[in-house]
Structure formats: C-alpha cells, structure tokens
Amino acid sequence: VISQTDLGQRTIDFTSIENKELGFYVQEELNYQDRLFLTGAVRADDNSAFGSNFSAQYYPKVSASWVVSDESFWNISAINSLRLRGSWGKSGRQPSTFAAQTIYDTFVGPNGNGLVPTTAGNPDVGPEVSAELEVGADLALFNDRLSAEFSYYNTTTSDLLVNQSLAPSSGLTGTRQTNLGEMKNHGWEASLDARLFSSQNVSVDLTLAGDHTINEITSLG
C-alpha cells in the first residue's frame, strides 16, 4: 500500500503473514452384517501459531450406530426402520497466527528510528478444544411416509481463547491471546417429515423442526 500526502511524502507499508500446519489423520471403520457400524479415528495437529511451550494436539473420535429394525427379533411392521446412534469426539480452534509472538513496530525518535513492542506474545498459547457427546435415533414408519430424527448433545469447550488484558507492570500494554476458562452447552435437535399426498405428478410434504440449546460459562480462568 503506497500513500502520498499533499507535501509529496510517500509512506510504504508491507505486511506478510505465514501460517504452517502439520497433521495426520487415521480412521478405521467396522461393519457387521450391514446393521452394526463402528468408527474410530484420531487426528494430530501441530501449528506454527502454537506457543513454543506447547506441543502437538490430538483429537480422537469414536462413533457407533445400530440398525435395530434389521434384527431378527424385530416384529413391529409399522416401523420399517429404526437406527440408534452415538458418538464422542474432540475438535479444536487454533490461535491467531501471531498469538505466540511479540510484535514490534517502528517509530521515529529524535536520535533516529527504533522498535517498540505493540502486541505481547504468549509462549504457552495453544488451541481451544471442544469435546462433544451426541446420542440420537432415526425412525421411519409406514414405508417411509413418516420419518423422524432426534439428537441430544453435550459439549465442553476448555482452554477458551481469550484476549486477556495485560498488567501495566508487565511493561507491555493491550491484550494477548490466552487459554482461559471453560464453557458448556447442551441441547437437542428434532425433525419430523411427513408425505401427506403422493401421485405420479404431485406430492405434498410437511416438515417440522425444532432445537434448544443452553450455554453456560463454567469457569473464567
């Protein structure tokens, strides 16, 4: 960006941002007679935004589902499909690109140019991590003319990324990104789909959906 004032002075600004990430992901899926499914996985991430005192972060997950209506003991003809499912896993959000680095800016003084810190880095900063448990069911009745889904979830987010104000005694002003606090949220989601009328050329469907979520900050660090 080049700007020119009325006095003919020119100011040139240059900004370069580089972010590097290294990770790997492993997943295994198991299937038993097309009615019992199990999936397990783990992901490892390392990022240049992490502080020098923080190592790589691991995110495991596991999920399972069971098609109960395909079992030999199932004898409810009106319900043509019933699937029970559950999962647990972790995910993360990385810090800002330069959260771990102290950023300096130039200034013009009476005896020449110099550097002054503008943003304080945090060598301990790491990702914000969420762990979620979800259970639910999928139901279909009357040859799929009526179907429903229901899910309940419970999530805990720890090491929240917060812009923490610095004490004047630190010698720096402003804020720095820090892992502080914990937040929990839980709730449910549900939907109901109905095929009210169907012919060769026309069909009429009705869909109802609802959800409810409760968020609570359980720790301020």
Sequence and secondary structure as in RCSB ss.txt:
>XXXX:A:sequence
VISQTDLGQRTIDFTSIENKELGFYVQEELNYQDRLFLTGAVRADDNSAFGSNFSAQYYPKVSASWVVSDESFWN
ISAINSLRLRGSWGKSGRQPSTFAAQTIYDTFVGPNGNGLVPTTAGNPDVGPEVSAELEVGADLALFNDRLSAEF
SYYNTTTSDLLVNQSLAPSSGLTGTRQTNLGEMKNHGWEASLDARLFSSQNVSVDLTLAGDHTINEITSLG
>XXXX:A:secstr
 EEE TTS EEE        EEEEEEEEEEEETTTEEEEEEEEEEEETTS TT   EEEEEEEEEEEGGGSTT  
 TTEEEEEEEEEEEEEEE   TTTTS EEEEEEETTEEEEEEEE   TT   EEEEEEEEEEEEEETTTTEEEEE
EEEEEEEES EEEEE  GGGT  SEEEEE  EEEEEEEEEEEEEEEEE SS EEEEEEEEEEEEEEEEE  
